[in-house]
């Protein structure tokens, strides 16, 4: 049993988890051994990596000029980027021409920055949609409803340590341990305002509980099927043992992801 000092690092808003059954449509996938599902992973990773980008801000008069804030991935027409809402800064230094965008690298120290605009935000589900201009990039395919089941082997690719050692995309395996609804924790009377009451009235939504290790830079990473590369979710938070710094020094191996259906909904609203 985990100690009482264990707590979740919620990179968006705090959540409480409860257990729920997995979608029936994907039960057959869960019956396959994880190793069997991961056999095609090397080929899939080679296809996925060109579509995974860093997300950050550029301020030319700053040192360093580019600040990494998380991971994102290309979808749709090659000009849409999906990431977490908490990866997007609340404000930019417009007076000094700071801009949001994506960071692209080849694994070395040299990186390039492409400016973007925020096309849509879904803070309830911790998702953001950025739009690029110019040449499209290779997009990932988004899976449909019922694409996963508890016990299924999955993978995610992102930038766990940001740009500390260059922009190196890393892939991690994960097992879908549970599909659970999340609800807001109880608030005190002092915390109850019209916005909080509205949030409490919303129905809880399902989140993926993963047996896999993610790090702070993985926020916004695509969670996908190892065989097809179809995206089934977006990494958005990890479970901590102790202080926030333990996310790197002593990871819990427990990670959470937002189901892809909320990505579909955000894209429909923000086209």
C-alpha positions as CSV (number, residue, x, y, z in Angstrom):
1,X,0.0,0.0,0.0
2,X,1.3,3.5,-0.8
3,X,2.2,5.7,2.1
4,X,0.1,8.7,3.0
5,X,2.9,10.9,1.8
6,X,2.2,9.8,-1.8
7,X,0.3,12.5,-3.7
8,X,-0.5,13.3,-7.3
9,X,1.2,16.0,-9.2
10,X,-1.7,17.5,-11.1
11,X,-0.3,19.5,-13.9
12,X,-3.7,20.9,-14.6
13,X,-6.4,20.9,-11.8
14,X,-6.6,18.4,-8.8
15,X,-8.6,15.2,-9.4
16,X,-9.8,12.3,-7.3
17,X,-9.9,8.8,-9.0
18,X,-12.6,6.0,-8.8
19,X,-12.6,2.7,-10.6
20,X,-14.8,2.0,-13.7
21,X,-15.1,-0.8,-16.3
22,X,-13.2,-0.5,-19.6
23,X,-15.1,-0.2,-22.9
24,X,-16.4,-3.5,-24.2
25,X,-15.2,-2.8,-27.8
26,X,-11.6,-3.1,-26.9
27,X,-11.7,-6.2,-24.6
28,X,-10.1,-8.4,-27.3
29,X,-7.0,-6.3,-27.3
30,X,-6.5,-6.7,-23.6
31,X,-6.4,-10.5,-24.0
32,X,-3.2,-10.3,-26.0
33,X,0.1,-10.4,-24.1
34,X,1.9,-7.0,-23.7
35,X,5.0,-8.4,-25.4
36,X,2.9,-9.5,-28.4
37,X,1.5,-6.0,-28.8
38,X,4.9,-4.4,-28.5
39,X,6.6,-6.5,-31.1
40,X,6.0,-3.8,-33.8
41,X,6.9,-0.9,-31.6
42,X,10.3,-0.1,-33.2
43,X,8.7,0.4,-36.6
44,X,5.9,2.4,-35.0
45,X,8.3,4.7,-33.1
46,X,10.1,5.5,-36.4
47,X,6.8,6.7,-37.8
48,X,5.6,8.6,-34.7
49,X,8.8,10.5,-33.8
50,X,8.7,13.0,-36.7
51,X,5.2,14.1,-35.6
52,X,6.2,14.8,-32.0
53,X,7.4,18.3,-31.2
54,X,8.5,20.4,-28.3
55,X,6.3,23.3,-27.1
56,X,7.6,26.5,-25.7
57,X,8.1,30.2,-26.0
58,X,10.6,32.3,-27.9
59,X,11.9,35.7,-26.7
60,X,14.9,36.7,-28.7
61,X,16.3,39.0,-26.0
62,X,16.2,36.3,-23.4
63,X,18.9,33.8,-22.5
64,X,18.1,31.2,-23.4
65,X,15.8,32.5,-26.1
66,X,13.7,29.4,-26.2
67,X,12.0,28.1,-23.1
68,X,10.7,24.5,-23.3
69,X,7.3,24.0,-21.6
70,X,6.2,20.6,-22.7
71,X,5.5,18.1,-25.6
72,X,3.0,18.3,-28.4
73,X,2.1,16.3,-31.5
74,X,0.9,17.1,-35.0
75,X,-2.6,16.1,-36.1
76,X,-5.1,16.8,-38.9
77,X,-3.8,18.7,-41.9
78,X,-0.3,18.9,-40.5
79,X,-0.7,22.4,-39.1
80,X,-2.6,21.5,-35.9
81,X,-0.7,20.7,-32.7
82,X,-2.2,19.1,-29.6
83,X,-0.7,19.6,-26.1
84,X,-1.8,20.2,-22.5
85,X,-3.5,23.4,-21.6
86,X,-1.1,23.8,-18.6
87,X,1.8,23.7,-21.1
88,X,0.6,27.1,-22.5
89,X,1.7,30.1,-20.5
90,X,-1.0,32.2,-19.0
91,X,0.6,35.4,-20.4
92,X,3.3,36.3,-22.9
93,X,5.5,39.4,-22.8
94,X,3.9,41.0,-25.9
95,X,5.9,44.2,-25.4
96,X,9.1,42.3,-25.9
97,X,7.6,40.1,-28.7
98,X,7.5,36.8,-26.9
99,X,5.6,34.2,-28.8
100,X,4.3,30.6,-28.3
101,X,5.2,27.9,-30.8
102,X,6.8,24.5,-31.4
103,X,10.4,23.5,-31.1
104,X,11.9,21.0,-33.6
105,X,15.2,19.3,-33.4
106,X,17.1,16.3,-34.7
107,X,18.3,15.1,-31.3
108,X,21.3,17.4,-31.2
109,X,21.8,20.8,-29.7
110,X,20.5,22.7,-32.8
111,X,16.8,23.3,-32.7
112,X,14.4,25.5,-34.7
113,X,11.3,27.4,-33.6
114,X,8.0,27.8,-35.4
115,X,5.6,30.3,-34.1
116,X,2.0,29.3,-33.6
117,X,-1.3,30.7,-32.3
118,X,-3.6,29.2,-29.7
119,X,-6.7,28.0,-31.6
120,X,-8.5,26.4,-28.7
121,X,-8.2,25.6,-25.0
122,X,-10.0,23.0,-22.9
123,X,-8.9,23.6,-19.4
124,X,-11.4,21.2,-17.9
125,X,-9.6,18.3,-19.8
126,X,-6.2,20.0,-19.8
127,X,-5.9,20.2,-23.6
128,X,-4.8,22.9,-26.0
129,X,-4.9,23.2,-29.8
130,X,-2.2,25.3,-31.5
131,X,-2.2,26.2,-35.2
132,X,0.9,26.6,-37.4
133,X,1.3,28.4,-40.7
134,X,3.5,27.4,-43.6
135,X,4.6,23.9,-44.5
136,X,2.5,21.1,-43.0
137,X,4.3,18.5,-40.9
138,X,3.5,14.7,-40.8
139,X,0.4,14.2,-38.6
140,X,-0.5,11.3,-36.3
141,X,-3.8,9.5,-36.7
142,X,-6.3,9.9,-33.8
143,X,-8.1,6.7,-32.7
144,X,-11.8,6.4,-32.4
145,X,-14.1,5.6,-29.4
146,X,-13.5,2.3,-27.5
147,X,-10.0,1.9,-28.9
148,X,-8.4,0.7,-25.6
149,X,-9.2,-1.7,-22.8
150,X,-7.7,-2.2,-19.3
151,X,-4.6,-4.4,-19.5
152,X,-3.7,-3.2,-23.0
153,X,0.0,-2.4,-23.7
154,X,0.5,1.2,-24.9
155,X,3.4,3.6,-25.6
156,X,4.1,7.3,-25.4
157,X,6.8,9.5,-27.0
158,X,7.9,12.9,-25.8
159,X,10.6,15.0,-24.3
160,X,10.8,13.8,-20.7
161,X,13.8,16.1,-19.7
162,X,12.9,19.0,-22.1
163,X,16.0,20.5,-23.7
164,X,18.5,19.9,-20.9
165,X,20.6,17.5,-23.1
166,X,19.3,18.6,-26.5
167,X,15.9,17.8,-27.9
168,X,15.8,14.0,-27.7
169,X,12.5,12.3,-28.1
170,X,12.1,9.3,-25.9
171,X,9.6,6.5,-26.0
172,X,8.2,4.7,-22.9
173,X,6.0,1.7,-22.6
174,X,2.9,1.7,-20.4
175,X,0.2,-0.7,-19.4
176,X,-3.4,0.6,-19.2
177,X,-4.0,-0.2,-15.5
178,X,-7.5,1.3,-15.1
179,X,-10.0,3.6,-16.8
180,X,-11.4,5.8,-14.0
181,X,-13.7,8.8,-13.7
182,X,-12.2,11.9,-12.1
183,X,-14.1,14.4,-10.0
184,X,-13.2,17.6,-8.3
185,X,-12.3,17.3,-4.6
186,X,-14.7,18.8,-2.0
187,X,-14.3,22.6,-1.6
188,X,-14.7,24.7,1.5
189,X,-17.5,27.3,1.6
190,X,-14.8,30.0,1.1
191,X,-13.8,28.4,-2.1
192,X,-17.3,28.2,-3.6
193,X,-17.8,30.8,-6.2
194,X,-20.0,30.7,-9.4
195,X,-17.1,29.1,-11.4
196,X,-16.4,26.5,-8.8
197,X,-20.1,25.6,-8.5
198,X,-20.4,25.2,-12.3
199,X,-17.4,22.8,-12.2
200,X,-18.9,20.7,-9.4
201,X,-22.1,20.3,-11.4
202,X,-20.3,18.9,-14.4
203,X,-20.2,15.1,-14.7
204,X,-16.9,13.4,-14.1
205,X,-15.0,12.2,-17.1
206,X,-12.8,9.1,-17.6
207,X,-9.1,9.3,-17.4
208,X,-6.5,6.6,-18.2
209,X,-4.4,5.3,-15.2
210,X,-1.1,4.0,-16.6
211,X,1.5,1.7,-15.2
212,X,4.4,3.6,-16.8
213,X,6.9,6.2,-16.0
214,X,6.6,9.8,-17.3
215,X,8.5,12.9,-16.4
216,X,7.6,16.6,-16.3
217,X,8.6,17.2,-19.9
218,X,6.2,14.5,-21.1
219,X,3.2,16.7,-20.6
220,X,1.3,16.7,-23.9
221,X,2.9,13.5,-25.2
222,X,0.8,11.3,-27.4
223,X,-0.3,8.0,-25.9
224,X,-0.7,5.5,-28.8
225,X,-1.2,1.9,-29.9
226,X,2.2,0.2,-30.4
227,X,1.1,-1.6,-33.5
228,X,-0.7,1.1,-35.4
229,X,0.6,4.3,-33.9
230,X,-3.0,5.6,-33.5
231,X,-3.2,8.1,-30.7
232,X,-5.6,7.0,-27.9
233,X,-4.8,9.7,-25.3
234,X,-2.6,12.6,-24.1
235,X,-0.2,12.4,-21.2
236,X,-1.0,15.1,-18.6
237,X,0.0,14.2,-15.1
238,X,2.1,11.9,-12.9
239,X,1.8,10.6,-9.3
240,X,4.5,11.8,-6.9
241,X,6.2,10.3,-4.0
242,X,7.0,13.2,-1.7
243,X,8.0,16.6,-3.2
244,X,7.7,17.8,-6.7
245,X,11.3,17.2,-7.4
246,X,10.8,13.5,-6.9
247,X,9.1,13.3,-10.3
248,X,12.6,13.0,-11.8
249,X,14.7,11.7,-8.9
250,X,12.3,9.1,-7.6
251,X,9.4,8.5,-10.1
252,X,6.4,6.6,-8.9
253,X,5.7,4.8,-12.2
254,X,2.1,6.0,-12.1
255,X,1.0,8.2,-15.0
256,X,-2.4,9.6,-16.2
257,X,-3.6,10.5,-19.6
258,X,-6.7,12.2,-21.1
259,X,-8.7,10.0,-23.6
260,X,-8.5,11.0,-27.2
261,X,-12.2,11.7,-27.5
262,X,-11.7,15.0,-25.8
263,X,-9.1,15.8,-28.5
264,X,-11.7,15.2,-31.2
265,X,-14.1,17.5,-29.4
266,X,-11.6,20.3,-29.0
267,X,-10.6,20.1,-32.7
268,X,-14.2,20.3,-33.8
269,X,-14.8,23.3,-31.6
270,X,-11.7,25.2,-32.6
271,X,-11.5,24.6,-36.4
